[in-house]
Amino acid sequence: MIDMTVEIAGVTLPNPVMPASGTYEVDQVHDGFFSPSELGAVINKTIFLNPRPGNPPPRIWETPCGMLNAIGIPSEGLHNFLEEQLPRLRSLGPPVIVSIAGNSLQEWRDLAAAIDGSGSADMIELDLSCPNLEQGFIWAAEKQALAEAVSAVVEETTLPVISKLSPNVKDISEMAVIAEGAGTAAVSMVNSYLGMAIDVETRRPALGNITGGLTGPAIRPLAVYSVFATFQKIRVPIIGIGGIATWKDAVEFLLAGATAVAVGTQNFVNPLVMKEVIQGIAGYIEEGGLSSVRELIGLAHRL
Ligand SMILES: Cc1cc2nc3c(=O)[nH]c(=O)nc-3n(C[C@H](O)[C@H](O)[C@H](O)COP(=O)(O)O)c2cc1C
């Protein structure tokens, strides 16, 4: 038997594969494809405290081996999330990660306290890194702001806190060290890379928001490097994210030092991808004569 379990901050995940926030709708459960109960964890699209509309269209632009999005995180707000979405997430079976984003330290605190108080979350992920919000502040790009936001949340909750970091910085590993110092129980990396496209027909920026976040296989080598560069600098676990389209891509992240992985853009391309990744990792472990997925974590560092 292959042991696929991994542990993130005291929470046992049945396997290391989960969706990336914003790329997996609880209400569009992959009926007929696979059951979300097979996932390592489930996560919502980031919620804000108050309802917000998101960015003007166009919000999506296809790029070679990826996509730009400037959705801007439309949100129905905390109240609706607690009433409707969270119970659905909880009912799916795997550990529940709730992704939140605050516009101020007080909002971070209020959201964290409410999620903690709901009793329905296993971990809280802080989206400190969305690059395409209209008021465009990337908490994870400023050392002090990052430390303050993480500390504010940690003070409000006993749940493990995951800090989702931005690749739009000089050195993401340094930001991971700061998040760890502020009390984060894990980091997830990466969120999308700031970019843009110009429509040569209209001679205007292609996205309504002008800039957007680049995701998909195009960013994978950059994201793998981020995990590799961070692994030896922190003690808390890393959730590796960025361009995972096959099980081999996921294994790359594990070998680089990720304890778990999240699949994003590829969910739109292949609704079966997460199931295939789980099965592929298990097959790889078996063929390699190993017994546990945990044996893979960070192996690429043994140079
Ligand atoms: C359409 C779309 C919406 C996203 N929404 C969120 C979000 O609400 N919160 C968040 O933390 N990340 C969000 N992301 C970023 C993903 O969670 C992930 O970090 C990023 O897409 C990189 O992974 P990938 O290359 O596998 O897509 C979104 C990405 C896409 C493509």
The ligand as an ORCA input file, in Angstrom:
! r2SCAN-3c Opt
* xyz 0 1
  C      -9.182     32.372    -13.037
  C      -8.287     32.396    -11.824
  C      -8.780     32.852    -10.613
  C      -7.959     32.866     -9.476
  N      -8.469     33.296     -8.298
  C      -7.700     33.224     -7.175
  C      -8.241     33.590     -5.916
  O      -9.402     33.954     -5.776
  N      -7.418     33.510     -4.824
  C      -6.113     33.088     -4.909
  O      -5.422     33.010     -3.885
  N      -5.581     32.732     -6.111
  C      -6.348     32.790     -7.226
  N      -5.812     32.407     -8.429
  C      -4.410     31.959     -8.485
  C      -4.321     30.427     -8.388
  O      -4.822     29.961     -7.157
  C      -2.868     29.945     -8.577
  O      -2.065     30.476     -7.557
  C      -2.300     30.369     -9.915
  O      -3.270     30.234    -10.909
  C      -1.066     29.544    -10.308
  O      -1.401     28.193    -10.482
  P      -1.715     27.550    -11.947
  O      -0.592     27.954    -12.852
  O      -1.823     26.075    -11.717
  O      -3.014     28.140    -12.413
  C      -6.620     32.400     -9.574
  C      -6.128     31.945    -10.807
  C      -6.944     31.930    -11.924
  C      -6.388     31.418    -13.221
*
